[in-house]
Amino acid sequence: MLATRYLFLTRHGEADSTGNLTEAGRRQAVLLGRRLRDIPVTSIHHGPLPRAAQTAALMATQLPPVPVQADRAADDFVPYTPTREELPETTGALLHALARKLPLPNEELAAEAERRYTGPIPGTEPRYEVLVTHNYLTGWLIRAAQDAPKWRWLTYNHANTALTVIQYSPGRPAALLTYNDLSHLPAELRWTGFPPDFYVP
């Protein structure tokens, strides 16, 4: 028997050069936790880096008691580097140049993240999981939910503590319910960590 998984996917709060949350990042994390108060969250998973761990811990202070677990599969890593040949003709040169500047990919961890956090779950009751991770992995999991080509992860960007929700129901394709939702943040805390030319006023 399989049940529906709801994955509440978010990028950590704004961080400073040491990798710790800024004051703005701490506020973002608390506000996202408050946003999820009415959701029956079953677990919070986060990457091992301080900015992800701190975000998860602050979110948890706003929720009923819930397990908070670090997971290497939620770390900050490049999931895949495309070849020039698989990229679109019109933008392939730009994307290939971008990809070549990134660290080497860890496709094994990317596959592990998909195994752990996507798809329906065993049981009869729906599960509501929160995953606090980084920009690259959010893009990879969103791409996977859309059955998009592997290179497409390069085109997704996630603002700090923006909320993306993906539904995985038995016998149905994954459904992207919301993407980059910032409605829980006041204007001054929105769009941090996002490319400036992507800002939406």
NUPA-668231 format. One record per residue (C-alpha): residue in three letters; x, y, z. Coordinates in nm, 3 decimals, padded with zeros to 5 digits. Layout:
BEGIN
- r/u/v/w
- ALA/X/Y/Z
...
END
This chain:
BEGIN
- r/u/v/w
- MET/00.000/00.000/00.000
- LEU/00.131/00.343/-00.095
- ALA/00.024/00.687/00.025
- THR/00.081/01.043/-00.092
- ARG/00.396/01.230/00.001
- TYR/00.392/01.611/00.015
- LEU/00.744/01.749/-00.007
- PHE/00.781/02.102/00.129
- LEU/01.107/02.201/-00.035
- THR/01.300/02.512/00.063
- ARG/01.640/02.672/00.037
- HIS/01.811/02.778/00.361
- GLY/01.782/03.135/00.487
- GLU/02.017/03.413/00.385
- ALA/02.373/03.337/00.499
- ASP/02.690/03.539/00.547
- SER/03.039/03.465/00.415
- THR/03.104/03.220/00.701
- GLY/02.805/03.006/00.603
- ASN/02.594/03.103/00.905
- LEU/02.256/03.269/00.887
- THR/02.237/03.646/00.890
- GLU/01.978/03.821/01.104
- ALA/01.759/03.839/00.794
- GLY/01.812/03.466/00.737
- ARG/01.707/03.387/01.094
- ARG/01.389/03.593/01.050
- GLN/01.317/03.417/00.722
- ALA/01.349/03.076/00.886
- VAL/01.117/03.163/01.175
- LEU/00.855/03.305/00.938
- LEU/00.866/02.996/00.719
- GLY/00.816/02.781/01.029
- ARG/00.510/02.988/01.120
- ARG/00.381/02.946/00.765
- LEU/00.385/02.568/00.813
- ARG/00.210/02.565/01.152
- ASP/-00.118/02.442/01.007
- ILE/00.052/02.162/00.810
- PRO/00.083/01.826/00.993
- VAL/00.459/01.814/00.931
- THR/00.595/01.465/00.998
- SER/00.969/01.538/00.968
- ILE/01.225/01.804/00.878
- HIS/01.535/01.695/00.688
- HIS/01.825/01.928/00.621
- GLY/02.172/01.937/00.473
- PRO/02.470/01.920/00.711
- LEU/02.603/02.273/00.645
- PRO/02.536/02.533/00.918
- ARG/02.306/02.752/00.710
- ALA/02.072/02.458/00.639
- ALA/02.091/02.316/00.992
- GLN/02.023/02.656/01.150
- THR/01.728/02.716/00.919
- ALA/01.575/02.379/01.007
- ALA/01.624/02.433/01.380
- LEU/01.460/02.776/01.374
- MET/01.169/02.646/01.168
- ALA/01.119/02.366/01.417
- THR/01.076/02.615/01.703
- GLN/00.754/02.729/01.539
- LEU/00.604/02.381/01.499
- PRO/00.477/02.108/01.729
- PRO/00.756/01.862/01.821
- VAL/00.882/01.698/01.503
- PRO/01.199/01.499/01.417
- VAL/01.476/01.715/01.270
- GLN/01.743/01.515/01.089
- ALA/02.064/01.600/00.902
- ASP/02.119/01.415/00.577
- ARG/02.421/01.420/00.347
- ALA/02.189/01.367/00.048
- ALA/02.052/01.718/00.118
- ASP/02.396/01.878/00.104
- ASP/02.516/02.156/-00.129
- PHE/02.644/01.985/-00.444
- VAL/02.617/02.001/-00.822
- PRO/02.381/01.721/-00.929
- TYR/02.471/01.699/-01.296
- THR/02.689/01.864/-01.560
- PRO/02.546/01.852/-01.913
- THR/02.745/01.809/-02.232
- ARG/02.723/02.078/-02.498
- GLU/02.545/01.835/-02.730
- GLU/02.243/01.787/-02.502
- LEU/02.178/02.159/-02.457
- PRO/01.937/02.362/-02.672
- GLU/02.081/02.529/-02.981
- THR/01.970/02.879/-02.885
- THR/02.107/02.892/-02.529
- GLY/02.341/02.595/-02.518
- ALA/02.666/02.792/-02.534
- LEU/02.564/03.009/-02.238
- LEU/02.447/02.715/-02.028
- HIS/02.756/02.511/-02.112
- ALA/02.982/02.798/-02.007
- LEU/02.790/02.827/-01.681
- ALA/02.808/02.454/-01.613
- ARG/03.184/02.443/-01.673
- LYS/03.240/02.697/-01.394
- LEU/03.068/02.475/-01.138
- PRO/03.237/02.212/-00.916
- LEU/03.237/01.853/-01.033
- PRO/02.894/01.690/-01.004
- ASN/02.794/01.427/-00.749
- GLU/02.541/01.223/-00.944
- GLU/02.541/00.952/-00.677
- LEU/02.416/01.195/-00.410
- ALA/02.163/01.339/-00.655
- ALA/02.021/00.991/-00.714
- GLU/02.016/00.926/-00.338
- ALA/01.822/01.249/-00.279
- GLU/01.563/01.139/-00.534
- ARG/01.533/00.798/-00.367
- ARG/01.487/00.949/-00.022
- TYR/01.263/01.247/-00.089
- THR/01.051/01.178/-00.396
- GLY/00.768/00.944/-00.487
- PRO/00.478/00.800/-00.286
- ILE/00.556/00.647/00.054
- PRO/00.465/00.312/00.212
- GLY/00.154/00.322/00.429
- THR/-00.202/00.446/00.426
- GLU/-00.162/00.802/00.560
- PRO/-00.017/01.098/00.369
- ARG/00.322/01.224/00.481
- TYR/00.423/01.590/00.498
- GLU/00.802/01.621/00.482
- VAL/01.010/01.938/00.490
- LEU/01.347/01.942/00.314
- VAL/01.581/02.233/00.388
- THR/01.858/02.227/00.131
- HIS/02.040/02.443/-00.124
- ASN/01.972/02.605/-00.459
- TYR/02.121/02.330/-00.677
- LEU/01.931/02.043/-00.518
- THR/01.602/02.233/-00.519
- GLY/01.647/02.284/-00.893
- TRP/01.729/01.918/-00.943
- LEU/01.423/01.790/-00.755
- ILE/01.191/02.036/-00.930
- ARG/01.334/01.927/-01.266
- ALA/01.277/01.563/-01.176
- ALA/00.916/01.633/-01.074
- GLN/00.856/01.784/-01.418
- ASP/01.026/01.496/-01.604
- ALA/01.244/01.762/-01.766
- PRO/01.583/01.687/-01.926
- LYS/01.871/01.661/-01.678
- TRP/02.031/01.988/-01.790
- ARG/01.715/02.182/-01.701
- TRP/01.812/02.207/-01.332
- LEU/02.050/02.486/-01.435
- THR/01.755/02.713/-01.516
- TYR/01.578/02.695/-01.179
- ASN/01.661/02.943/-00.904
- HIS/01.524/02.937/-00.551
- ALA/01.512/03.237/-00.319
- ASN/01.609/03.195/00.045
- THR/01.327/03.022/00.240
- ALA/01.095/03.033/-00.060
- LEU/00.849/02.745/-00.048
- THR/00.802/02.486/-00.320
- VAL/00.553/02.203/-00.267
- ILE/00.557/01.883/-00.471
- GLN/00.287/01.616/-00.442
- TYR/00.373/01.251/-00.512
- SER/00.056/01.041/-00.528
- PRO/00.035/00.670/-00.613
- GLY/-00.035/00.606/-00.981
- ARG/-00.008/00.973/-01.080
- PRO/00.269/01.198/-01.210
- ALA/00.435/01.427/-00.957
- ALA/00.248/01.758/-00.924
- LEU/00.423/02.090/-00.864
- LEU/00.168/02.259/-00.634
- THR/00.360/02.579/-00.567
- TYR/00.701/02.715/-00.667
- ASN/00.919/02.983/-00.505
- ASP/00.632/03.108/-00.286
- LEU/00.745/03.400/-00.069
- SER/00.408/03.510/00.070
- HIS/00.519/03.437/00.428
- LEU/00.794/03.701/00.407
- PRO/00.767/04.079/00.425
- ALA/00.896/04.270/00.122
- GLU/01.240/04.341/00.270
- LEU/01.310/03.968/00.322
- ARG/01.199/03.847/-00.021
- TRP/01.420/03.745/-00.314
- THR/01.747/03.721/-00.121
- GLY/01.984/03.472/-00.280
- PHE/01.811/03.521/-00.615
- PRO/01.977/03.657/-00.932
- PRO/01.897/04.031/-00.946
- ASP/01.757/04.012/-01.298
- PHE/01.500/03.754/-01.179
- TYR/01.347/03.973/-00.907
- VAL/00.970/04.017/-00.926
- PRO/00.853/04.340/-00.756
END
